[in-house]
């Protein structure tokens, strides 16, 4: 599997996790079509995919940090 395919798989997995386990933040995901040019700029494409994956992870981490249930309030 090439790096782009691996990144796309990770993005799909994380997006599905957010959609199913954290639907309250799913609407914050700004889905934008990614056009993959047919040139020698594969490094650029991987960079864009990695940045998007990082932004999804940051969104989820922020949600978990700010909405973590306090066991003392239960």
mmCIF file of the N, C-alpha and C atoms, coordinates in Angstrom:
data_MODEL
# 
_entry.id   MODEL 
# 
loop_
_atom_site.group_PDB 
_atom_site.id 
_atom_site.type_symbol 
_atom_site.label_atom_id 
_atom_site.label_alt_id 
_atom_site.label_comp_id 
_atom_site.label_asym_id 
_atom_site.label_entity_id 
_atom_site.label_seq_id 
_atom_site.pdbx_PDB_ins_code 
_atom_site.Cartn_x 
_atom_site.Cartn_y 
_atom_site.Cartn_z 
_atom_site.occupancy 
_atom_site.B_iso_or_equiv 
_atom_site.pdbx_formal_charge 
_atom_site.auth_seq_id 
_atom_site.auth_comp_id 
_atom_site.auth_asym_id 
_atom_site.auth_atom_id 
_atom_site.pdbx_PDB_model_num 
ATOM 1   N N  . UNK A 1 1  ? 0.860   -1.180 0.000   1.00 0.00 ? 1  UNK A N  1 
ATOM 2   C CA . UNK A 1 1  ? 0.000   0.000  0.000   1.00 0.00 ? 1  UNK A CA 1 
ATOM 3   C C  . UNK A 1 1  ? 0.899   1.233  0.000   1.00 0.00 ? 1  UNK A C  1 
ATOM 4   N N  . UNK A 1 2  ? 0.627   2.166  -0.884  1.00 0.00 ? 2  UNK A N  1 
ATOM 5   C CA . UNK A 1 2  ? 1.456   3.377  -0.918  1.00 0.00 ? 2  UNK A CA 1 
ATOM 6   C C  . UNK A 1 2  ? 1.005   4.345  0.175   1.00 0.00 ? 2  UNK A C  1 
ATOM 7   N N  . UNK A 1 3  ? 1.848   5.337  0.485   1.00 0.00 ? 3  UNK A N  1 
ATOM 8   C CA . UNK A 1 3  ? 1.516   6.266  1.587   1.00 0.00 ? 3  UNK A CA 1 
ATOM 9   C C  . UNK A 1 3  ? 0.164   6.951  1.432   1.00 0.00 ? 3  UNK A C  1 
ATOM 10  N N  . UNK A 1 4  ? -0.198  7.361  0.212   1.00 0.00 ? 4  UNK A N  1 
ATOM 11  C CA . UNK A 1 4  ? -1.491  8.026  0.014   1.00 0.00 ? 4  UNK A CA 1 
ATOM 12  C C  . UNK A 1 4  ? -2.650  7.096  0.347   1.00 0.00 ? 4  UNK A C  1 
ATOM 13  N N  . UNK A 1 5  ? -2.571  5.860  -0.084  1.00 0.00 ? 5  UNK A N  1 
ATOM 14  C CA . UNK A 1 5  ? -3.638  4.900  0.206   1.00 0.00 ? 5  UNK A CA 1 
ATOM 15  C C  . UNK A 1 5  ? -3.735  4.645  1.707   1.00 0.00 ? 5  UNK A C  1 
ATOM 16  N N  . UNK A 1 6  ? -2.600  4.564  2.372   1.00 0.00 ? 6  UNK A N  1 
ATOM 17  C CA . UNK A 1 6  ? -2.594  4.347  3.818   1.00 0.00 ? 6  UNK A CA 1 
ATOM 18  C C  . UNK A 1 6  ? -3.230  5.534  4.537   1.00 0.00 ? 6  UNK A C  1 
ATOM 19  N N  . UNK A 1 7  ? -2.898  6.742  4.115   1.00 0.00 ? 7  UNK A N  1 
ATOM 20  C CA . UNK A 1 7  ? -3.481  7.934  4.733   1.00 0.00 ? 7  UNK A CA 1 
ATOM 21  C C  . UNK A 1 7  ? -4.988  7.992  4.496   1.00 0.00 ? 7  UNK A C  1 
ATOM 22  N N  . UNK A 1 8  ? -5.427  7.659  3.298   1.00 0.00 ? 8  UNK A N  1 
ATOM 23  C CA . UNK A 1 8  ? -6.862  7.662  2.994   1.00 0.00 ? 8  UNK A CA 1 
ATOM 24  C C  . UNK A 1 8  ? -7.580  6.630  3.855   1.00 0.00 ? 8  UNK A C  1 
ATOM 25  N N  . UNK A 1 9  ? -6.980  5.469  4.042   1.00 0.00 ? 9  UNK A N  1 
ATOM 26  C CA . UNK A 1 9  ? -7.566  4.439  4.899   1.00 0.00 ? 9  UNK A CA 1 
ATOM 27  C C  . UNK A 1 9  ? -7.682  4.948  6.333   1.00 0.00 ? 9  UNK A C  1 
ATOM 28  N N  . UNK A 1 10 ? -6.641  5.602  6.828   1.00 0.00 ? 10 UNK A N  1 
ATOM 29  C CA . UNK A 1 10 ? -6.679  6.153  8.188   1.00 0.00 ? 10 UNK A CA 1 
ATOM 30  C C  . UNK A 1 10 ? -7.740  7.240  8.319   1.00 0.00 ? 10 UNK A C  1 
ATOM 31  N N  . UNK A 1 11 ? -7.862  8.080  7.312   1.00 0.00 ? 11 UNK A N  1 
ATOM 32  C CA . UNK A 1 11 ? -8.877  9.137  7.317   1.00 0.00 ? 11 UNK A CA 1 
ATOM 33  C C  . UNK A 1 11 ? -10.270 8.523  7.336   1.00 0.00 ? 11 UNK A C  1 
ATOM 34  N N  . UNK A 1 12 ? -10.500 7.528  6.506   1.00 0.00 ? 12 UNK A N  1 
ATOM 35  C CA . UNK A 1 12 ? -11.807 6.867  6.479   1.00 0.00 ? 12 UNK A CA 1 
ATOM 36  C C  . UNK A 1 12 ? -12.129 6.208  7.820   1.00 0.00 ? 12 UNK A C  1 
ATOM 37  N N  . UNK A 1 13 ? -11.158 5.561  8.406   1.00 0.00 ? 13 UNK A N  1 
ATOM 38  C CA . UNK A 1 13 ? -11.364 4.896  9.694   1.00 0.00 ? 13 UNK A CA 1 
ATOM 39  C C  . UNK A 1 13 ? -11.704 5.908  10.779  1.00 0.00 ? 13 UNK A C  1 
ATOM 40  N N  . UNK A 1 14 ? -10.943 6.991  10.843  1.00 0.00 ? 14 UNK A N  1 
ATOM 41  C CA . UNK A 1 14 ? -11.183 8.001  11.872  1.00 0.00 ? 14 UNK A CA 1 
ATOM 42  C C  . UNK A 1 14 ? -12.509 8.723  11.644  1.00 0.00 ? 14 UNK A C  1 
ATOM 43  N N  . UNK A 1 15 ? -12.825 9.011  10.393  1.00 0.00 ? 15 UNK A N  1 
ATOM 44  C CA . UNK A 1 15 ? -14.096 9.665  10.080  1.00 0.00 ? 15 UNK A CA 1 
ATOM 45  C C  . UNK A 1 15 ? -15.273 8.775  10.480  1.00 0.00 ? 15 UNK A C  1 
ATOM 46  N N  . UNK A 1 16 ? -15.170 7.497  10.205  1.00 0.00 ? 16 UNK A N  1 
ATOM 47  C CA . UNK A 1 16 ? -16.226 6.555  10.589  1.00 0.00 ? 16 UNK A CA 1 
ATOM 48  C C  . UNK A 1 16 ? -16.352 6.479  12.109  1.00 0.00 ? 16 UNK A C  1 
ATOM 49  N N  . UNK A 1 17 ? -15.234 6.474  12.799  1.00 0.00 ? 17 UNK A N  1 
ATOM 50  C CA . UNK A 1 17 ? -15.257 6.453  14.269  1.00 0.00 ? 17 UNK A CA 1 
ATOM 51  C C  . UNK A 1 17 ? -15.965 7.695  14.806  1.00 0.00 ? 17 UNK A C  1 
ATOM 52  N N  . UNK A 1 18 ? -15.633 8.856  14.263  1.00 0.00 ? 18 UNK A N  1 
ATOM 53  C CA . UNK A 1 18 ? -16.272 10.097 14.709  1.00 0.00 ? 18 UNK A CA 1 
ATOM 54  C C  . UNK A 1 18 ? -17.759 10.057 14.397  1.00 0.00 ? 18 UNK A C  1 
ATOM 55  N N  . UNK A 1 19 ? -18.112 9.598  13.215  1.00 0.00 ? 19 UNK A N  1 
ATOM 56  C CA . UNK A 1 19 ? -19.517 9.558  12.805  1.00 0.00 ? 19 UNK A CA 1 
ATOM 57  C C  . UNK A 1 19 ? -20.332 8.632  13.697  1.00 0.00 ? 19 UNK A C  1 
ATOM 58  N N  . UNK A 1 20 ? -19.779 7.485  14.064  1.00 0.00 ? 20 UNK A N  1 
ATOM 59  C CA . UNK A 1 20 ? -20.549 6.495  14.819  1.00 0.00 ? 20 UNK A CA 1 
ATOM 60  C C  . UNK A 1 20 ? -20.466 6.680  16.327  1.00 0.00 ? 20 UNK A C  1 
ATOM 61  N N  . UNK A 1 21 ? -19.298 7.073  16.833  1.00 0.00 ? 21 UNK A N  1 
ATOM 62  C CA . UNK A 1 21 ? -19.122 7.158  18.279  1.00 0.00 ? 21 UNK A CA 1 
ATOM 63  C C  . UNK A 1 21 ? -19.280 8.575  18.829  1.00 0.00 ? 21 UNK A C  1 
ATOM 64  N N  . UNK A 1 22 ? -19.100 9.572  17.977  1.00 0.00 ? 22 UNK A N  1 
ATOM 65  C CA . UNK A 1 22 ? -19.179 10.970 18.414  1.00 0.00 ? 22 UNK A CA 1 
ATOM 66  C C  . UNK A 1 22 ? -19.969 11.791 17.404  1.00 0.00 ? 22 UNK A C  1 
ATOM 67  N N  . UNK A 1 23 ? -21.225 11.433 17.172  1.00 0.00 ? 23 UNK A N  1 
ATOM 68  C CA . UNK A 1 23 ? -22.010 12.137 16.137  1.00 0.00 ? 23 UNK A CA 1 
ATOM 69  C C  . UNK A 1 23 ? -22.186 13.622 16.431  1.00 0.00 ? 23 UNK A C  1 
ATOM 70  N N  . UNK A 1 24 ? -22.048 14.014 17.682  1.00 0.00 ? 24 UNK A N  1 
ATOM 71  C CA . UNK A 1 24 ? -22.208 15.422 18.033  1.00 0.00 ? 24 UNK A CA 1 
ATOM 72  C C  . UNK A 1 24 ? -21.115 16.305 17.441  1.00 0.00 ? 24 UNK A C  1 
ATOM 73  N N  . UNK A 1 25 ? -19.979 15.729 17.073  1.00 0.00 ? 25 UNK A N  1 
ATOM 74  C CA . UNK A 1 25 ? -18.931 16.539 16.454  1.00 0.00 ? 25 UNK A CA 1 
ATOM 75  C C  . UNK A 1 25 ? -18.773 16.260 14.962  1.00 0.00 ? 25 UNK A C  1 
ATOM 76  N N  . UNK A 1 26 ? -19.526 15.292 14.463  1.00 0.00 ? 26 UNK A N  1 
ATOM 77  C CA . UNK A 1 26 ? -19.392 14.928 13.051  1.00 0.00 ? 26 UNK A CA 1 
ATOM 78  C C  . UNK A 1 26 ? -19.678 16.115 12.135  1.00 0.00 ? 26 UNK A C  1 
ATOM 79  N N  . UNK A 1 27 ? -20.626 16.948 12.508  1.00 0.00 ? 27 UNK A N  1 
ATOM 80  C CA . UNK A 1 27 ? -20.984 18.077 11.642  1.00 0.00 ? 27 UNK A CA 1 
ATOM 81  C C  . UNK A 1 27 ? -19.883 19.138 11.578  1.00 0.00 ? 27 UNK A C  1 
ATOM 82  N N  . UNK A 1 28 ? -18.876 19.056 12.461  1.00 0.00 ? 28 UNK A N  1 
ATOM 83  C CA . UNK A 1 28 ? -17.753 19.990 12.417  1.00 0.00 ? 28 UNK A CA 1 
ATOM 84  C C  . UNK A 1 28 ? -16.710 19.601 11.373  1.00 0.00 ? 28 UNK A C  1 
ATOM 85  N N  . UNK A 1 29 ? -16.822 18.398 10.871  1.00 0.00 ? 29 UNK A N  1 
ATOM 86  C CA . UNK A 1 29 ? -15.874 17.952 9.853   1.00 0.00 ? 29 UNK A CA 1 
ATOM 87  C C  . UNK A 1 29 ? -16.202 18.670 8.558   1.00 0.00 ? 29 UNK A C  1 
ATOM 88  N N  . UNK A 1 30 ? -15.242 19.381 8.076   1.00 0.00 ? 30 UNK A N  1 
ATOM 89  C CA . UNK A 1 30 ? -15.433 20.114 6.827   1.00 0.00 ? 30 UNK A CA 1 
ATOM 90  C C  . UNK A 1 30 ? -14.962 19.236 5.686   1.00 0.00 ? 30 UNK A C  1 
ATOM 91  N N  . UNK A 1 31 ? -15.886 18.479 5.153   1.00 0.00 ? 31 UNK A N  1 
ATOM 92  C CA . UNK A 1 31 ? -15.538 17.605 4.036   1.00 0.00 ? 31 UNK A CA 1 
ATOM 93  C C  . UNK A 1 31 ? -15.352 18.448 2.793   1.00 0.00 ? 31 UNK A C  1 
ATOM 94  N N  . UNK A 1 32 ? -14.191 18.311 2.203   1.00 0.00 ? 32 UNK A N  1 
ATOM 95  C CA . UNK A 1 32 ? -13.916 18.985 0.951   1.00 0.00 ? 32 UNK A CA 1 
ATOM 96  C C  . UNK A 1 32 ? -13.321 17.964 0.013   1.00 0.00 ? 32 UNK A C  1 
ATOM 97  N N  . UNK A 1 33 ? -13.799 17.957 -1.207  1.00 0.00 ? 33 UNK A N  1 
ATOM 98  C CA . UNK A 1 33 ? -13.212 17.003 -2.149  1.00 0.00 ? 33 UNK A CA 1 
ATOM 99  C C  . UNK A 1 33 ? -11.735 17.298 -2.352  1.00 0.00 ? 33 UNK A C  1 
ATOM 100 N N  . UNK A 1 34 ? -10.951 16.259 -2.335  1.00 0.00 ? 34 UNK A N  1 
ATOM 101 C CA . UNK A 1 34 ? -9.513  16.406 -2.549  1.00 0.00 ? 34 UNK A CA 1 
ATOM 102 C C  . UNK A 1 34 ? -9.216  15.948 -3.966  1.00 0.00 ? 34 UNK A C  1 
ATOM 103 N N  . UNK A 1 35 ? -8.690  16.850 -4.736  1.00 0.00 ? 35 UNK A N  1 
ATOM 104 C CA . UNK A 1 35 ? -8.317  16.505 -6.101  1.00 0.00 ? 35 UNK A CA 1 
ATOM 105 C C  . UNK A 1 35 ? -6.864  16.076 -6.088  1.00 0.00 ? 35 UNK A C  1 
ATOM 106 N N  . UNK A 1 36 ? -6.623  14.887 -6.553  1.00 0.00 ? 36 UNK A N  1 
ATOM 107 C CA . UNK A 1 36 ? -5.268  14.382 -6.602  1.00 0.00 ? 36 UNK A CA 1 
ATOM 108 C C  . UNK A 1 36 ? -4.764  14.565 -8.023  1.00 0.00 ? 36 UNK A C  1 
ATOM 109 N N  . UNK A 1 37 ? -3.868  15.527 -8.203  1.00 0.00 ? 37 UNK A N  1 
ATOM 110 C CA . UNK A 1 37 ? -3.381  15.777 -9.553  1.00 0.00 ? 37 UNK A CA 1 
ATOM 111 C C  . UNK A 1 37 ? -2.528  14.624 -10.059 1.00 0.00 ? 37 UNK A C  1 
ATOM 112 N N  . UNK A 1 38 ? -2.513  14.474 -11.354 1.00 0.00 ? 38 UNK A N  1 
ATOM 113 C CA . UNK A 1 38 ? -1.723  13.402 -11.947 1.00 0.00 ? 38 UNK A CA 1 
ATOM 114 C C  . UNK A 1 38 ? -0.374  13.958 -12.376 1.00 0.00 ? 38 UNK A C  1 
ATOM 115 N N  . UNK A 1 39 ? 0.480   14.128 -11.435 1.00 0.00 ? 39 UNK A N  1 
ATOM 116 C CA . UNK A 1 39 ? 1.812   14.630 -11.734 1.00 0.00 ? 39 UNK A CA 1 
ATOM 117 C C  . UNK A 1 39 ? 2.803   13.967 -10.812 1.00 0.00 ? 39 UNK A C  1 
ATOM 118 N N  . UNK A 1 40 ? 3.896   14.606 -10.638 1.00 0.00 ? 40 UNK A N  1 
ATOM 119 C CA . UNK A 1 40 ? 4.922   14.049 -9.763  1.00 0.00 ? 40 UNK A CA 1 
ATOM 120 C C  . UNK A 1 40 ? 4.875   14.672 -8.385  1.00 0.00 ? 40 UNK A C  1 
ATOM 121 N N  . UNK A 1 41 ? 3.735   15.220 -8.020  1.00 0.00 ? 41 UNK A N  1 
ATOM 122 C CA . UNK A 1 41 ? 3.623   15.908 -6.741  1.00 0.00 ? 41 UNK A CA 1 
ATOM 123 C C  . UNK A 1 41 ? 3.004   15.017 -5.675  1.00 0.00 ? 41 UNK A C  1 
ATOM 124 N N  . UNK A 1 42 ? 3.386   13.760 -5.638  1.00 0.00 ? 42 UNK A N  1 
ATOM 125 C CA . UNK A 1 42 ? 2.831   12.830 -4.659  1.00 0.00 ? 42 UNK A CA 1 
ATOM 126 C C  . UNK A 1 42 ? 3.154   13.249 -3.235  1.00 0.00 ? 42 UNK A C  1 
ATOM 127 N N  . UNK A 1 43 ? 4.332   13.825 -3.021  1.00 0.00 ? 43 UNK A N  1 
ATOM 128 C CA . UNK A 1 43 ? 4.690   14.288 -1.682  1.00 0.00 ? 43 UNK A CA 1 
ATOM 129 C C  . UNK A 1 43 ? 3.722   15.366 -1.216  1.00 0.00 ? 43 UNK A C  1 
ATOM 130 N N  . UNK A 1 44 ? 3.319   16.244 -2.125  1.00 0.00 ? 44 UNK A N  1 
ATOM 131 C CA . UNK A 1 44 ? 2.366   17.294 -1.791  1.00 0.00 ? 44 UNK A CA 1 
ATOM 132 C C  . UNK A 1 44 ? 1.015   16.688 -1.425  1.00 0.00 ? 44 UNK A C  1 
ATOM 133 N N  . UNK A 1 45 ? 0.566   15.710 -2.176  1.00 0.00 ? 45 UNK A N  1 
ATOM 134 C CA . UNK A 1 45 ? -0.701  15.058 -1.881  1.00 0.00 ? 45 UNK A CA 1 
ATOM 135 C C  . UNK A 1 45 ? -0.659  14.387 -0.514  1.00 0.00 ? 45 UNK A C  1 
ATOM 136 N N  . UNK A 1 46 ? 0.433   13.699 -0.223  1.00 0.00 ? 46 UNK A N  1 
ATOM 137 C CA . UNK A 1 46 ? 0.573   13.050 1.071   1.00 0.00 ? 46 UNK A CA 1 
ATOM 138 C C  . UNK A 1 46 ? 0.567   14.080 2.196   1.00 0.00 ? 46 UNK A C  1 
ATOM 139 N N  . UNK A 1 47 ? 1.189   15.226 1.956   1.00 0.00 ? 47 UNK A N  1 
ATOM 140 C CA . UNK A 1 47 ? 1.207   16.288 2.961   1.00 0.00 ? 47 UNK A CA 1 
ATOM 141 C C  . UNK A 1 47 ? -0.211  16.790 3.235   1.00 0.00 ? 47 UNK A C  1 
ATOM 142 N N  . UNK A 1 48 ? -0.981  16.993 2.185   1.00 0.00 ? 48 UNK A N  1 
ATOM 143 C CA . UNK A 1 48 ? -2.363  17.465 2.341   1.00 0.00 ? 48 UNK A CA 1 
ATOM 144 C C  . UNK A 1 48 ? -3.198  16.425 3.089   1.00 0.00 ? 48 UNK A C  1 
ATOM 145 N N  . UNK A 1 49 ? -3.055  15.167 2.714   1.00 0.00 ? 49 UNK A N  1 
ATOM 146 C CA . UNK A 1 49 ? -3.796  14.101 3.396   1.00 0.00 ? 49 UNK A CA 1 
ATOM 147 C C  . UNK A 1 49 ? -3.386  14.000 4.860   1.00 0.00 ? 49 UNK A C  1 
ATOM 148 N N  . UNK A 1 50 ? -2.108  14.118 5.139   1.00 0.00 ? 50 UNK A N  1 
ATOM 149 C CA . UNK A 1 50 ? -1.626  14.044 6.516   1.00 0.00 ? 50 UNK A CA 1 
ATOM 150 C C  . UNK A 1 50 ? -2.148  15.220 7.343   1.00 0.00 ? 50 UNK A C  1 
ATOM 151 N N  . UNK A 1 51 ? -2.175  16.403 6.744   1.00 0.00 ? 51 UNK A N  1 
ATOM 152 C CA . UNK A 1 51 ? -2.717  17.570 7.440   1.00 0.00 ? 51 UNK A CA 1 
ATOM 153 C C  . UNK A 1 51 ? -4.198  17.371 7.760   1.00 0.00 ? 51 UNK A C  1 
ATOM 154 N N  . UNK A 1 52 ? -4.932  16.800 6.831   1.00 0.00 ? 52 UNK A N  1 
ATOM 155 C CA . UNK A 1 52 ? -6.353  16.550 7.066   1.00 0.00 ? 52 UNK A CA 1 
ATOM 156 C C  . UNK A 1 52 ? -6.547  15.505 8.156   1.00 0.00 ? 52 UNK A C  1 
ATOM 157 N N  . UNK A 1 53 ? -5.755  14.444 8.116   1.00 0.00 ? 53 UNK A N  1 
ATOM 158 C CA . UNK A 1 53 ? -5.818  13.423 9.159   1.00 0.00 ? 53 UNK A CA 1 
ATOM 159 C C  . UNK A 1 53 ? -5.501  14.035 10.517  1.00 0.00 ? 53 UNK A C  1 
ATOM 160 N N  . UNK A 1 54 ? -4.483  14.867 10.578  1.00 0.00 ? 54 UNK A N  1 
ATOM 161 C CA . UNK A 1 54 ? -4.131  15.535 11.829  1.00 0.00 ? 54 UNK A CA 1 
ATOM 162 C C  . UNK A 1 54 ? -5.271  16.426 12.328  1.00 0.00 ? 54 UNK A C  1 
ATOM 163 N N  . UNK A 1 55 ? -5.936  17.118 11.410  1.00 0.00 ? 55 UNK A N  1 
ATOM 164 C CA . UNK A 1 55 ? -7.032  17.999 11.831  1.00 0.00 ? 55 UNK A CA 1 
ATOM 165 C C  . UNK A 1 55 ? -8.203  17.189 12.396  1.00 0.00 ? 55 UNK A C  1 
ATOM 166 N N  . UNK A 1 56 ? -8.470  16.029 11.812  1.00 0.00 ? 56 UNK A N  1 
ATOM 167 C CA . UNK A 1 56 ? -9.526  15.161 12.343  1.00 0.00 ? 56 UNK A CA 1 
ATOM 168 C C  . UNK A 1 56 ? -9.161  14.670 13.750  1.00 0.00 ? 56 UNK A C  1 
ATOM 169 N N  . UNK A 1 57 ? -7.906  14.267 13.915  1.00 0.00 ? 57 UNK A N  1 
ATOM 170 C CA . UNK A 1 57 ? -7.463  13.785 15.221  1.00 0.00 ? 57 UNK A CA 1 
ATOM 171 C C  . UNK A 1 57 ? -7.512  14.898 16.263  1.00 0.00 ? 57 UNK A C  1 
ATOM 172 N N  . UNK A 1 58 ? -7.127  16.112 15.869  1.00 0.00 ? 58 UNK A N  1 
ATOM 173 C CA . UNK A 1 58 ? -7.198  17.253 16.777  1.00 0.00 ? 58 UNK A CA 1 
ATOM 174 C C  . UNK A 1 58 ? -8.639  17.548 17.179  1.00 0.00 ? 58 UNK A C  1 
ATOM 175 N N  . UNK A 1 59 ? -9.557  17.465 16.240  1.00 0.00 ? 59 UNK A N  1 
ATOM 176 C CA . UNK A 1 59 ? -10.968 17.678 16.535  1.00 0.00 ? 59 UNK A CA 1 
ATOM 177 C C  . UNK A 1 59 ? -11.455 16.674 17.568  1.00 0.00 ? 59 UNK A C  1 
ATOM 178 N N  . UNK A 1 60 ? -11.140 15.416 17.360  1.00 0.00 ? 60 UNK A N  1 
ATOM 179 C CA . UNK A 1 60 ? -11.557 14.377 18.294  1.00 0.00 ? 60 UNK A CA 1 
ATOM 180 C C  . UNK A 1 60 ? -10.883 14.562 19.646  1.00 0.00 ? 60 UNK A C  1 
ATOM 181 N N  . UNK A 1 61 ? -9.592  14.822 19.668  1.00 0.00 ? 61 UNK A N  1 
ATOM 182 C CA . UNK A 1 61 ? -8.881  15.007 20.937  1.00 0.00 ? 61 UNK A CA 1 
ATOM 183 C C  . UNK A 1 61 ? -9.437  16.189 21.719  1.00 0.00 ? 61 UNK A C  1 
ATOM 184 N N  . UNK A 1 62 ? -9.714  17.285 21.028  1.00 0.00 ? 62 UNK A N  1 
ATOM 185 C CA . UNK A 1 62 ? -10.282 18.460 21.698  1.00 0.00 ? 62 UNK A CA 1 
ATOM 186 C C  . UNK A 1 62 ? -11.638 18.121 22.316  1.00 0.00 ? 62 UNK A C  1 
ATOM 187 N N  . UNK A 1 63 ? -12.441 17.413 21.574  1.00 0.00 ? 63 UNK A N  1 
ATOM 188 C CA . UNK A 1 63 ? -13.754 17.021 22.088  1.00 0.00 ? 63 UNK A CA 1 
ATOM 189 C C  . UNK A 1 63 ? -13.603 16.146 23.329  1.00 0.00 ? 63 UNK A C  1 
ATOM 190 N N  . UNK A 1 64 ? -12.718 15.175 23.262  1.00 0.00 ? 64 UNK A N  1 
ATOM 191 C CA . UNK A 1 64 ? -12.531 14.267 24.398  1.00 0.00 ? 64 UNK A CA 1 
ATOM 192 C C  . UNK A 1 64 ? -12.006 15.013 25.621  1.00 0.00 ? 64 UNK A C  1 
ATOM 193 N N  . UNK A 1 65 ? -11.105 15.961 25.415  1.00 0.00 ? 65 UNK A N  1 
ATOM 194 C CA . UNK A 1 65 ? -10.549 16.728 26.528  1.00 0.00 ? 65 UNK A CA 1 
ATOM 195 C C  . UNK A 1 65 ? -11.576 17.657 27.163  1.00 0.00 ? 65 UNK A C  1 
ATOM 196 N N  . UNK A 1 66 ? -12.421 18.258 26.356  1.00 0.00 ? 66 UNK A N  1 
ATOM 197 C CA . UNK A 1 66 ? -13.363 19.247 26.877  1.00 0.00 ? 66 UNK A CA 1 
ATOM 198 C C  . UNK A 1 66 ? -14.705 18.659 27.288  1.00 0.00 ? 66 UNK A C  1 
ATOM 199 N N  . UNK A 1 67 ? -14.986 17.434 26.882  1.00 0.00 ? 67 UNK A N  1 
ATOM 200 C CA . UNK A 1 67 ? -16.268 16.827 27.216  1.00 0.00 ? 67 UNK A CA 1 
ATOM 201 C C  . UNK A 1 67 ? -16.125 15.514 27.979  1.00 0.00 ? 67 UNK A C  1 
ATOM 202 N N  . UNK A 1 68 ? -14.973 15.344 28.572  1.00 0.00 ? 68 UNK A N  1 
ATOM 203 C CA . UNK A 1 68 ? -14.749 14.120 29.329  1.00 0.00 ? 68 UNK A CA 1 
ATOM 204 C C  . UNK A 1 68 ? -15.623 14.161 30.571  1.00 0.00 ? 68 UNK A C  1 
ATOM 205 N N  . UNK A 1 69 ? -16.298 13.043 30.816  1.00 0.00 ? 69 UNK A N  1 
ATOM 206 C CA . UNK A 1 69 ? -17.188 12.965 31.970  1.00 0.00 ? 69 UNK A CA 1 
ATOM 207 C C  . UNK A 1 69 ? -16.371 12.855 33.247  1.00 0.00 ? 69 UNK A C  1 
ATOM 208 N N  . UNK A 1 70 ? -16.748 13.630 34.229  1.00 0.00 ? 70 UNK A N  1 
ATOM 209 C CA . UNK A 1 70 ? -16.079 13.610 35.523  1.00 0.00 ? 70 UNK A CA 1 
ATOM 210 C C  . UNK A 1 70 ? -16.738 12.529 36.382  1.00 0.00 ? 70 UNK A C  1 
ATOM 211 N N  . UNK A 1 71 ? -16.001 11.499 36.783  1.00 0.00 ? 71 UNK A N  1 
ATOM 212 C CA . UNK A 1 71 ? -16.620 10.409 37.558  1.00 0.00 ? 71 UNK A CA 1 
ATOM 213 C C  . UNK A 1 71 ? -17.125 10.866 38.925  1.00 0.00 ? 71 UNK A C  1 
ATOM 214 N N  . UNK A 1 72 ? -16.650 12.007 39.436  1.00 0.00 ? 72 UNK A N  1 
ATOM 215 C CA . UNK A 1 72 ? -17.087 12.505 40.751  1.00 0.00 ? 72 UNK A CA 1 
ATOM 216 C C  . UNK A 1 72 ? -18.461 13.151 40.696  1.00 0.00 ? 72 UNK A C  1 
ATOM 217 N N  . UNK A 1 73 ? -18.947 13.471 39.484  1.00 0.00 ? 73 UNK A N  1 
ATOM 218 C CA . UNK A 1 73 ? -20.258 14.111 39.372  1.00 0.00 ? 73 UNK A CA 1 
ATOM 219 C C  . UNK A 1 73 ? -21.365 13.121 39.102  1.00 0.00 ? 73 UNK A C  1 
ATOM 220 N N  . UNK A 1 74 ? -21.032 11.871 38.975  1.00 0.00 ? 74 UNK A N  1 
ATOM 221 C CA . UNK A 1 74 ? -22.049 10.860 38.660  1.00 0.00 ? 74 UNK A CA 1 
ATOM 222 C C  . UNK A 1 74 ? -22.839 10.464 39.864  1.00 0.00 ? 74 UNK A C  1 
# 
